[in-house]
Amino acid sequence: MKNWQNLGQNEQALWGECRGSAIYQVKVDAATLTVTCSCPSRKIPCKHGLGLLFLVASTPDALPTTDPPEWVEAWLTRRAEAAKRKEAAPKKSASAPSQKAVEKRKALVDKGIERLDLWLSDLVRNGLGGADTQPQAFWKSVDDIAKQMVDHQASGLANRLRRLTEIPGSSPDWPKQLLAQCGKLALLSEAYRNIDRLHPALQEDVRQLIGWTLKEDEVLARGEKVADDWFFLGQIQITADRGVTQRTWMIGRQTKRPAMISQFSLNGTAFSQVYPTASVQQAEVVYWPGAAPMRVVLASRNGALQPLTEHLPGTESIDHFLGQVAQILALQPWQDYFLCVLNTVIPFYEHETGHWWIRDAQNKVLPLAKGNYWSLLALSGGYPIDIACEWNGATLTPLGALIEKRYHSIVREGV
């Protein structure tokens, strides 16, 4: 506090002046938490912006609600004018690729599909039971096939192939899991070969799963728009060779629809947008076209973020949740991850097996992902809680839990 002066906030922004080697003016957009600071640091957000955010989180009364000073007012005016110009600017429609380019790519993908089918047939014919004892040359062949899929402009298939190498030896039933994933690849190959016979929404899914990507402006133009108060429940980060993929999970207060924002950070760079969890915000999202869409673009955010303190819009029955998963898979069988929001469930530890579980009021259970959850058990005190998780078809990875009107982010320990 001793280094801060002229602190304040309103519905649009937070601000303050931080005394360091000079007086730095710090502004934070209340809707997006975008930080602007007069310091020369190239880091975004800088330490002064982070300091202001930590201050308002730990000591909310330190920032009185008041009219903004001139330097904040001018900043807000510039942002409003820039937003108006962006909205008024003519939308650039994505130029459609030429028929020649489309035919060329289709021919490449067709060759890639043929190569994939041949490899899958060889793998299944030789048997999956000994895959974990295969020599290094075998796993290099998987990587070679994945690279060929990239060369054939089918990067989605390449990603699924690389994930196969993580399955052998990962669990007692890994041959079953490997066979299931190979089956999904074969089903995707067959779906692509017969894409003209599929429902148009499923055609969208198959193209995207193969590797055709949609630009954000295409999604905004063609996707389903849904306005609601969105609960930001938590994030999952997956480290890849070249960076980090982050999934941010949300659920609508009125619609109870799950939504997921996918971001990629290349070689440690910052994500382009910040989505603080344990918060609620009125917003409009646009769903990616598909048969059972979950991925969204956050089109607009209205008003300030509010702390998440209310009952989560979920279900009290594990059977009901699994029924929802079955409905999604009936529409889109390649969906890998699902948002699971359960009300009045109890986390518990099974000493005999060393496993963690979630139990509902009907005594049905689902396993938690590998790790320790003693902090979750301590927070719950053994009583029913509301919990949000990511379900991968086998285990739940907790995102956060609402306990006594306070939402706590949950971090796996021991992994």
C-alpha positions in Angstrom: 0.0 0.0 0.0 2.8 2.4 0.8 3.9 2.6 -2.8 0.4 3.3 -4.2 -1.5 6.6 -4.5 -4.6 7.9 -6.3 -6.2 4.5 -6.2 -9.8 4.1 -7.5 -12.3 2.1 -9.5 -15.6 2.2 -11.3 -17.6 -0.1 -13.5 -15.2 0.3 -16.4 -11.7 0.3 -14.9 -9.3 0.0 -11.9 -6.5 2.5 -11.6 -3.7 3.7 -9.4 -0.2 5.3 -9.4 2.7 3.2 -8.3 5.9 4.8 -6.9 9.1 3.1 -8.1 12.0 4.7 -9.8 9.3 7.0 -11.1 5.6 7.4 -10.8 3.9 4.9 -13.0 0.2 5.2 -14.0 -1.5 1.8 -14.1 -4.9 1.2 -15.7 -6.9 -2.1 -15.8 -10.0 -2.7 -18.0 -12.6 -4.2 -15.6 -14.2 -6.3 -18.3 -11.2 -8.0 -19.8 -8.5 -7.3 -17.1 -6.3 -5.8 -19.8 -3.4 -3.9 -18.1 -1.9 -0.7 -19.4 1.0 0.9 -17.6 3.3 3.9 -18.3 6.4 2.0 -17.2 9.0 0.9 -19.8 8.6 -2.8 -19.2 8.0 -5.0 -22.2 6.3 -7.7 -20.1 2.5 -7.8 -20.4 1.2 -7.5 -17.8 4.0 -5.7 -16.0 4.7 -6.1 -12.3 2.8 -2.9 -11.5 -0.3 -4.2 -13.3 0.0 -7.5 -11.4 0.5 -5.5 -8.2 -2.7 -3.6 -8.7 -4.6 -6.8 -9.4 -3.2 -8.5 -6.3 -4.1 -5.4 -4.2 -7.7 -5.3 -5.3 -8.0 -9.1 -4.8 -6.5 -9.0 -1.3 -7.8 -5.6 -0.1 -10.8 -4.6 -2.2 -11.5 -1.6 0.1 -8.2 -0.1 -0.9 -9.7 1.0 -4.2 -12.6 3.3 -3.6 -15.4 3.7 -6.1 -15.0 7.2 -7.5 -14.8 9.2 -10.7 -11.7 8.5 -12.7 -8.9 11.1 -12.9 -8.2 12.9 -16.2 -5.5 10.4 -17.3 -7.8 7.4 -16.8 -10.7 9.3 -18.5 -8.6 10.0 -21.5 -7.5 6.3 -21.7 -11.2 5.1 -21.5 -12.2 7.6 -24.2 -9.5 6.3 -26.5 -10.5 2.7 -25.9 -14.2 3.5 -26.6 -13.3 5.3 -29.8 -11.1 2.5 -31.0 -13.9 0.0 -30.3 -16.4 2.1 -32.3 -13.9 2.3 -35.2 -13.4 -1.4 -35.2 -17.2 -2.0 -35.1 -17.8 0.5 -37.9 -15.0 -0.8 -40.1 -16.2 -3.0 -43.0 -15.8 -6.7 -42.2 -13.3 -8.4 -44.4 -14.7 -11.6 -45.6 -12.3 -14.5 -45.7 -11.5 -15.1 -49.4 -12.5 -18.6 -50.4 -9.8 -20.8 -51.7 -9.8 -21.4 -55.4 -11.3 -24.6 -56.8 -7.9 -25.7 -57.9 -6.5 -25.3 -54.4 -9.4 -27.2 -52.9 -8.9 -30.1 -55.3 -5.2 -30.1 -54.6 -5.7 -30.3 -50.9 -8.4 -33.0 -51.2 -6.0 -35.1 -53.3 -3.3 -34.7 -50.6 -5.7 -35.7 -47.8 -7.0 -38.7 -49.7 -3.4 -40.0 -50.1 -2.8 -39.4 -46.3 -6.0 -41.3 -45.5 -4.9 -44.2 -47.6 -1.6 -44.3 -45.8 -3.3 -44.1 -42.4 -5.7 -47.0 -43.2 -2.8 -49.2 -44.3 -0.8 -48.4 -41.1 -3.9 -49.1 -38.9 -4.5 -52.4 -40.6 -0.9 -53.5 -40.1 -1.1 -52.5 -36.4 -4.3 -54.4 -35.7 -3.2 -57.4 -37.7 0.0 -57.7 -35.7 -1.9 -57.3 -32.4 -1.9 -54.6 -29.8 -1.0 -56.6 -26.7 2.7 -56.3 -27.2 2.8 -52.6 -28.2 4.4 -51.6 -24.9 7.4 -53.9 -25.7 7.9 -52.7 -29.2 11.4 -51.4 -30.1 12.2 -47.7 -30.5 12.0 -48.2 -34.3 8.3 -49.0 -34.0 7.4 -45.7 -32.1 9.6 -43.8 -34.6 7.4 -45.2 -37.3 4.3 -43.7 -35.5 6.0 -40.3 -35.6 6.9 -40.8 -39.2 3.3 -41.5 -40.1 2.2 -38.4 -38.1 4.7 -36.3 -40.1 3.3 -37.7 -43.3 -0.2 -36.7 -42.2 1.1 -33.1 -41.7 2.7 -33.3 -45.2 -0.7 -34.4 -46.5 -2.4 -31.4 -44.8 -4.2 -33.6 -42.3 -2.7 -32.2 -39.0 -5.7 -33.3 -37.0 -4.9 -36.9 -37.8 -1.2 -36.3 -36.9 -2.2 -35.1 -33.4 -4.3 -38.1 -32.8 -1.6 -40.5 -33.9 1.0 -38.9 -31.6 -1.4 -39.4 -28.7 -1.5 -43.1 -29.3 2.1 -43.3 -28.2 1.1 -42.2 -24.7 -1.3 -45.1 -24.1 0.8 -48.3 -23.9 1.6 -49.1 -20.3 -0.3 -46.1 -19.0 -3.0 -48.2 -17.1 -3.9 -51.9 -16.6 -6.5 -51.7 -19.4 -4.3 -49.8 -21.9 -4.8 -52.4 -24.8 -8.5 -51.6 -24.5 -7.9 -47.9 -24.6 -5.5 -48.2 -27.6 -8.0 -50.3 -29.5 -10.7 -47.7 -28.8 -8.5 -44.8 -30.1 -7.5 -46.8 -33.2 -11.2 -47.4 -33.7 -11.9 -43.7 -33.6 -9.2 -43.1 -36.1 -10.7 -45.7 -38.4 -14.2 -44.2 -37.9 -12.9 -40.8 -38.8 -11.2 -42.1 -41.9 -14.5 -43.8 -43.0 -16.5 -40.7 -42.2 -14.2 -38.6 -44.4 -14.5 -41.0 -47.3 -18.3 -40.7 -47.0 -18.5 -37.1 -46.0 -21.1 -36.2 -48.6 -23.6 -38.6 -46.9 -23.2 -37.0 -43.4 -25.4 -34.3 -41.9 -23.9 -30.8 -42.7 -23.1 -30.1 -39.1 -21.2 -33.4 -38.7 -19.4 -32.6 -42.0 -18.0 -29.5 -40.3 -16.7 -31.7 -37.4 -15.0 -34.2 -39.7 -13.3 -31.5 -41.7 -12.0 -29.8 -38.6 -10.9 -33.1 -37.0 -9.0 -34.0 -40.2 -7.2 -30.6 -40.2 -9.3 -27.9 -41.9 -9.2 -24.9 -39.6 -11.7 -22.1 -39.3 -10.6 -18.6 -38.8 -12.2 -16.6 -36.0 -14.1 -14.3 -38.4 -15.6 -17.4 -40.1 -16.7 -18.7 -36.7 -18.3 -15.3 -35.8 -20.1 -15.2 -39.2 -21.4 -18.8 -39.2 -21.5 -20.0 -35.6 -24.4 -20.0 -33.1 -24.5 -16.9 -30.8 -25.4 -17.4 -27.2 -25.7 -14.5 -24.6 -25.7 -15.5 -21.0 -24.0 -14.9 -17.6 -21.0 -17.2 -18.0 -19.3 -18.9 -15.0 -15.5 -19.1 -15.6 -14.8 -22.4 -13.9 -11.2 -23.3 -14.5 -8.4 -24.1 -16.9 -6.5 -27.1 -18.1 -3.0 -26.6 -19.6 -1.3 -29.2 -21.8 2.4 -28.9 -22.6 3.3 -29.7 -26.2 6.6 -29.7 -28.1 6.4 -26.1 -29.2 4.2 -24.5 -26.5 1.2 -24.8 -24.2 -2.4 -25.5 -25.1 -5.0 -24.1 -22.6 -8.7 -25.0 -22.3 -10.8 -22.5 -20.3 -14.2 -24.0 -19.3 -17.3 -22.0 -18.7 -21.0 -22.7 -18.2 -24.0 -20.5 -18.7 -26.2 -19.5 -15.8 -29.5 -19.6 -17.6 -28.7 -21.9 -20.5 -26.5 -24.4 -18.5 -24.6 -24.9 -21.7 -20.9 -25.8 -21.5 -18.4 -23.7 -23.4 -14.7 -24.0 -23.9 -12.1 -21.5 -25.1 -9.0 -23.0 -26.6 -5.7 -21.0 -26.7 -2.2 -21.9 -27.7 1.0 -20.2 -26.4 4.1 -20.7 -28.6 7.4 -21.1 -26.8 6.4 -19.4 -23.6 4.7 -16.3 -25.1 1.7 -14.9 -23.2 -1.8 -15.9 -24.2 -3.6 -13.2 -26.2 -6.5 -13.0 -23.8 -6.9 -13.4 -20.0 -9.9 -15.3 -18.7 -9.8 -15.1 -14.8 -11.5 -18.2 -13.3 -13.7 -18.2 -10.2 -15.7 -15.3 -11.8 -18.9 -14.5 -13.6 -19.4 -12.1 -16.5 -22.2 -11.3 -18.9 -21.0 -12.1 -22.4 -21.9 -13.4 -25.8 -20.1 -16.4 -27.1 -20.2 -17.9 -30.6 -19.9 -21.7 -31.0 -17.7 -23.3 -33.6 -20.0 -25.0 -36.2 -20.6 -28.6 -35.5 -23.0 -31.4 -34.5 -22.4 -30.9 -30.7 -20.3 -27.8 -30.4 -18.4 -26.9 -27.3 -15.5 -24.7 -28.4 -16.4 -21.0 -28.5 -15.1 -17.5 -29.4 -15.9 -14.9 -26.8 -17.5 -12.3 -29.0 -18.2 -9.6 -26.4 -17.9 -9.1 -22.7 -20.3 -6.8 -20.9 -19.7 -5.3 -17.5 -17.2 -6.1 -14.8 -16.2 -9.6 -13.7 -17.9 -10.6 -10.5 -16.8 -13.2 -8.0 -18.4 -16.6 -8.3 -20.4 -17.2 -5.1 -23.6 -18.9 -6.2 -24.8 -22.4 -6.7 -23.3 -24.0 -9.8 -25.7 -24.8 -12.7 -25.0 -28.5 -12.8 -26.6 -31.8 -12.0 -26.9 -33.8 -8.7 -26.7 -37.2 -10.5 -23.7 -38.9 -12.0 -26.0 -41.0 -14.1 -27.6 -37.9 -15.5 -24.2 -36.4 -16.4 -23.1 -39.7 -18.1 -26.4 -39.6 -20.0 -25.5 -36.1 -21.3 -22.1 -37.4 -22.4 -23.8 -40.3 -24.3 -26.1 -37.8 -26.1 -23.1 -35.8 -27.2 -21.1 -38.8 -28.4 -24.2 -40.0 -30.4 -24.0 -36.7 -32.3 -20.2 -36.4 -32.4 -18.3 -39.6 -31.5 -14.8 -38.1 -31.5 -15.3 -35.6 -28.6 -12.5 -36.2 -26.2 -13.3 -33.8 -23.3 -16.4 -32.8 -21.5 -17.4 -30.3 -18.8 -18.8 -32.0 -15.7 -20.5 -29.9 -13.1 -21.9 -31.9 -10.2 -23.9 -30.5 -7.2 -24.0 -31.9 -3.7 -21.3 -34.5 -4.2 -18.6 -35.7 -1.8 -14.9 -36.3 -2.5 -13.3 -39.2 -0.7 -10.1 -41.2 -0.6 -10.1 -45.0 -0.7 -7.2 -46.3 1.4 -7.3 -49.8 0.1 -6.6 -48.8 -3.5 -5.1 -45.4 -3.0 -7.7 -43.9 -5.4 -9.7 -40.7 -5.1 -13.4 -40.6 -6.0 -16.5 -38.3 -6.2 -19.7 -39.8 -4.8 -23.2 -38.5 -5.4 -26.4 -38.8 -3.3 -27.3 -42.1 -5.1 -23.9 -43.5 -4.0 -22.7 -43.6 -7.6 -19.0 -42.8 -8.0 -16.6 -41.5 -10.6 -12.7 -41.6 -10.3 -10.6 -38.5 -10.0 -7.4 -38.2 -12.2 -4.1 -39.4 -10.8 -2.9 -37.1 -8.0 -3.6 -36.1 -4.4 -6.6 -34.0 -3.4 -6.1 -33.6 0.3 -6.7 -29.9 0.0 -10.1 -30.5 -1.7 -11.0 -33.0 1.1 -10.0 -30.5 3.7 -12.1 -27.7 2.1 -15.1 -29.9 1.9 -14.8 -31.2 5.4 -16.4 -34.4 4.2 -19.7 -32.6 3.4 -21.4 -32.2 0.0 -20.0 -29.6 -2.4 -20.5 -28.3 -5.9 -17.6 -29.2 -8.1 -16.6 -28.5 -11.7 -14.3 -31.0 -13.5 -13.1 -32.0 -17.0 -14.1 -35.5 -17.9 -11.9 -37.4 -20.4 -14.1 -40.6 -20.6 -12.1 -42.3 -17.8 -11.3 -39.8 -15.0 -12.3 -36.4 -13.7 -9.8 -33.6 -13.4 -11.1 -31.1 -10.9 -11.2 -27.4 -12.0 -12.8 -25.8 -8.9 -15.3 -26.3 -6.1 -17.9 -24.0 -4.5 -17.8 -24.3 -0.7 -19.7 -22.0 1.6 -20.4 -19.5 -1.2 -16.8 -19.3 -2.2 -15.3 -20.8 -5.3 -11.9 -22.4 -4.9 -9.6 -23.4 -7.8 -8.3 -27.0 -7.4 -4.8 -28.0 -8.2 -3.7 -31.6 -8.4 -0.9 -32.4 -6.1 1.8 -35.0 -6.5 1.8 -35.1 -10.3 
